[in-house]
Every structure is written in C-alpha cells, then in structure tokens.
C-alpha cells in the first residue's frame, strides 16, 4: 500500500533528476558558441579560397605579361641590329663585283713598259686605280695586310707554298691577289704565297738521324 508520504518522496526524487530551466539555459549558450565558432572558421576558410585562387591567377598573368614584354623588346633589338647590319654591309656585293676590274687596271699598270707613247695612258690608269682605292677606303673597305704576316685562314687563301729558309714556316712571302674587308667582314680573302720549311738536302742530315746512325 502506497502512502501519501512515499508518493511525495518519489515526486521529490523525480524533481531532482530533471534539470531546471535555468541550468538548461546556462548549458546551451556554451555549446552554441562553440558551434558558431567552428562554423565561422570553416566559412572563413571557404570564403578565402576564391581570393587565393584569384591572387595566384593574377600573379601568373603578371608573369606572362612580363615575359611577353621581354620577348617583344628582344625582338625589337634583334630587328634593329639586323637593319643596322643591312645598312652597314649593303655595299659588299657591289664591292665584290668592282674588285676584279680594279685588279685588271692595277695589273695593266704593273706589266706595262713605260714609253713616251703610253706614258700618259699609264698615268691616267694609275690615277683611276688610286681613285678607286680611295673610294673603297672612304666606305670602310680596307685592304688586308698580307705580305710579311703570318698566314691566317680567316684572312688569307694560300694558293702556293714555297720552301724557304729565310722565313719561318707559315709566313706570307708574297701577295698574289689583294684581299679586302668591309668593317669586320671579309669582302674577299687575300691570295698569298706561304713559306714552308725547306726539305733537307742529301748532304744535310738531321742531328737526330746522325745520332740514330751512330
């Protein structure tokens, strides 16, 4: 049999187990604030991702623009250099065609025998040769030094090799045809005769050979 006192005690125990509205209210704000904080950080991270992507795209675009600008500037420099070279060496073909005529005139003066009859003609031809040489020099087309220098394949073309004991091997002993250069380019190389070491005569035996025989 349940007495009124026992019912009251059970009711009191149930009241103790159920949290009061004040306790429930005090716990909910803490949990809500934590959830709000977590959501806010995630939302911030998500919102910053597009901005980071835009910054990376902007940097890539700037780098591409700089590379393009550098390519354009290099192209301009190359074109200016090529145009300057074209102007600088524009006359090289004409000079190559003119030089054989100059050679023939100068050769005619060298082989001609002066006389009273042709003295005036030779003087006139000699004057033309000197005038042509002066015109070439005026346009920076200069004669290449050859005789007495060491053979240089960039400047000279060896047409004859002459044994010589008076000159070191490789020395240009004679110029067969004059060469010319326009600034730093060769219009045509000098045709030259080059000294080479003389062959040993039968009477002259090298010292090394004498030592081997002994």
C-alpha positions as CSV (number, residue, x, y, z in Angstrom):
1,X,0.0,0.0,0.0
2,X,1.4,3.4,-1.1
3,X,1.2,6.0,1.5
4,X,1.0,9.7,0.7
5,X,4.4,10.2,2.2
6,X,6.0,7.7,-0.2
7,X,4.4,9.4,-3.2
8,X,5.8,12.7,-2.1
9,X,9.3,11.3,-1.7
10,X,9.2,9.8,-5.2
11,X,8.0,13.0,-6.7
12,X,10.8,14.9,-5.0
13,X,13.4,12.4,-6.4
14,X,12.0,13.0,-10.0
15,X,12.2,16.7,-9.5
16,X,15.8,16.3,-8.6
17,X,16.6,14.3,-11.8
18,X,15.0,16.8,-14.2
19,X,17.3,19.8,-14.7
20,X,15.8,23.2,-14.0
21,X,15.2,25.6,-16.9
22,X,18.0,27.9,-15.6
23,X,20.5,25.0,-15.8
24,X,19.4,24.1,-19.3
25,X,19.7,27.7,-20.4
26,X,23.2,28.0,-18.9
27,X,24.5,25.0,-20.8
28,X,23.0,25.8,-24.2
29,X,24.9,29.1,-24.9
30,X,28.3,27.4,-24.4
31,X,27.5,24.7,-26.9
32,X,26.0,27.2,-29.3
33,X,29.0,29.5,-29.1
34,X,31.4,26.6,-29.8
35,X,29.4,25.6,-32.9
36,X,29.2,29.1,-34.1
37,X,33.0,29.5,-33.7
38,X,33.6,26.3,-35.7
39,X,31.3,27.3,-38.4
40,X,32.7,30.7,-38.6
41,X,36.3,29.4,-39.1
42,X,35.2,27.0,-41.8
43,X,33.2,29.6,-43.5
44,X,36.2,32.0,-43.4
45,X,38.5,29.3,-44.9
46,X,35.9,28.6,-47.7
47,X,35.5,32.3,-48.4
48,X,39.3,32.9,-48.6
49,X,39.8,30.1,-51.2
50,X,38.5,32.1,-54.2
51,X,40.6,35.1,-53.2
52,X,43.7,32.9,-53.1
53,X,42.9,31.5,-56.5
54,X,42.4,35.0,-57.9
55,X,45.8,36.1,-56.4
56,X,47.6,33.2,-58.0
57,X,45.9,33.8,-61.3
58,X,46.8,37.5,-61.1
59,X,50.5,36.6,-60.4
60,X,50.6,34.2,-63.3
61,X,49.1,36.8,-65.6
62,X,51.6,39.4,-64.5
63,X,54.5,36.9,-65.1
64,X,53.1,36.1,-68.6
65,X,52.9,39.9,-69.3
66,X,56.5,40.4,-68.2
67,X,57.7,37.5,-70.3
68,X,55.8,38.8,-73.3
69,X,57.2,42.3,-72.8
70,X,60.7,40.9,-72.6
71,X,60.1,38.9,-75.8
72,X,58.9,42.0,-77.6
73,X,61.9,44.0,-76.5
74,X,64.3,41.3,-77.6
75,X,62.6,41.1,-81.0
76,X,62.9,44.9,-81.4
77,X,66.6,44.8,-80.5
78,X,67.2,42.0,-83.0
79,X,65.3,43.8,-85.7
80,X,67.3,47.0,-85.1
81,X,70.5,45.0,-85.1
82,X,69.6,43.3,-88.4
83,X,68.6,46.6,-90.0
84,X,71.9,48.2,-88.9
85,X,73.8,45.3,-90.3
86,X,72.0,45.5,-93.6
87,X,72.8,49.2,-93.9
88,X,76.4,48.6,-92.7
89,X,77.2,45.9,-95.2
90,X,74.8,46.9,-98.0
91,X,77.7,47.6,-100.5
92,X,79.5,44.3,-100.0
93,X,78.1,42.7,-103.2
94,X,78.9,45.8,-105.3
95,X,82.5,45.8,-103.9
96,X,83.0,42.2,-104.8
97,X,81.9,42.9,-108.4
98,X,84.1,46.0,-108.6
99,X,87.4,44.5,-107.3
100,X,88.2,42.4,-110.4
101,X,88.0,45.5,-112.5
102,X,90.4,47.2,-110.1
103,X,92.7,44.2,-110.2
104,X,92.9,44.3,-114.0
105,X,93.6,48.1,-114.1
106,X,96.4,47.8,-111.5
107,X,97.8,44.7,-113.2
108,X,97.9,46.5,-116.5
109,X,100.0,49.3,-114.9
110,X,102.4,46.8,-113.3
111,X,103.1,44.9,-116.5
112,X,103.2,47.8,-119.0
113,X,106.5,49.0,-120.2
114,X,106.7,52.8,-119.9
115,X,107.4,54.7,-123.0
116,X,106.9,58.2,-124.4
117,X,103.9,56.9,-126.4
118,X,102.0,55.3,-123.5
119,X,103.2,57.4,-120.6
120,X,100.1,59.5,-120.5
121,X,97.8,56.5,-120.7
122,X,99.6,54.7,-117.9
123,X,99.5,57.8,-115.7
124,X,95.7,58.0,-116.3
125,X,95.2,54.3,-115.5
126,X,97.3,54.7,-112.4
127,X,95.2,57.7,-111.3
128,X,92.0,55.7,-111.8
129,X,93.4,52.8,-109.6
130,X,94.3,55.2,-106.8
131,X,90.9,56.9,-107.0
132,X,89.1,53.6,-106.8
133,X,91.2,52.6,-103.8
134,X,90.4,55.9,-102.2
135,X,86.6,55.4,-102.7
136,X,86.8,51.9,-101.2
137,X,88.7,53.3,-98.2
138,X,86.1,56.1,-97.8
139,X,83.4,53.4,-97.5
140,X,85.4,51.5,-94.9
141,X,86.6,48.8,-97.3
142,X,90.2,48.4,-96.5
143,X,93.0,46.3,-98.0
144,X,94.0,43.3,-95.9
145,X,97.7,43.2,-94.8
146,X,99.3,40.1,-96.1
147,X,103.0,40.1,-97.1
148,X,105.2,39.6,-94.1
149,X,102.5,38.5,-91.8
150,X,101.7,35.0,-90.5
151,X,99.1,33.1,-92.6
152,X,95.6,33.5,-91.2
153,X,92.9,31.2,-92.8
154,X,90.3,33.8,-91.9
155,X,92.0,36.5,-94.0
156,X,94.2,34.7,-96.5
157,X,93.9,32.0,-99.1
158,X,97.1,30.0,-99.7
159,X,97.5,29.4,-103.5
160,X,101.2,28.5,-103.4
161,X,103.5,27.0,-100.7
162,X,107.1,28.0,-101.2
163,X,110.0,26.3,-99.3
164,X,112.1,29.0,-97.7
165,X,114.9,29.1,-95.3
166,X,114.7,32.9,-94.9
167,X,111.1,33.0,-93.5
168,X,109.5,31.0,-90.7
169,X,107.0,28.4,-91.9
170,X,103.6,29.9,-92.3
171,X,104.8,33.3,-93.2
172,X,103.2,35.1,-96.2
173,X,106.1,35.8,-98.5
174,X,104.1,37.2,-101.4
175,X,100.6,38.6,-102.2
176,X,99.2,37.2,-105.4
177,X,95.9,39.0,-105.2
178,X,94.9,41.7,-102.8
179,X,92.2,41.0,-100.3
180,X,89.7,43.4,-98.8
181,X,87.5,43.7,-95.7
182,X,84.4,45.8,-95.1
183,X,84.4,46.7,-91.4
184,X,84.7,43.3,-89.8
185,X,83.5,41.2,-92.8
186,X,85.7,39.8,-95.5
187,X,84.9,41.0,-98.9
188,X,87.4,38.6,-100.3
189,X,90.5,36.9,-98.8
190,X,94.0,37.7,-100.0
191,X,95.5,35.1,-102.3
192,X,99.0,34.5,-101.0
193,X,102.2,32.5,-101.3
194,X,103.1,30.9,-97.9
195,X,106.6,29.8,-96.8
196,X,107.1,26.3,-95.7
197,X,110.1,24.5,-94.1
198,X,112.7,23.6,-96.8
199,X,113.3,19.9,-97.5
200,X,116.6,18.5,-96.1
201,X,119.2,18.3,-98.8
202,X,121.0,14.9,-99.2
203,X,124.2,16.5,-97.8
204,X,122.3,17.8,-94.7
205,X,121.3,15.1,-92.3
206,X,119.3,16.0,-89.2
207,X,121.1,15.6,-85.9
208,X,118.6,13.1,-84.6
209,X,119.3,10.9,-87.7
210,X,123.0,11.1,-87.1
211,X,122.6,10.0,-83.5
212,X,120.5,7.0,-84.6
213,X,123.1,6.0,-87.2
214,X,125.9,6.3,-84.6
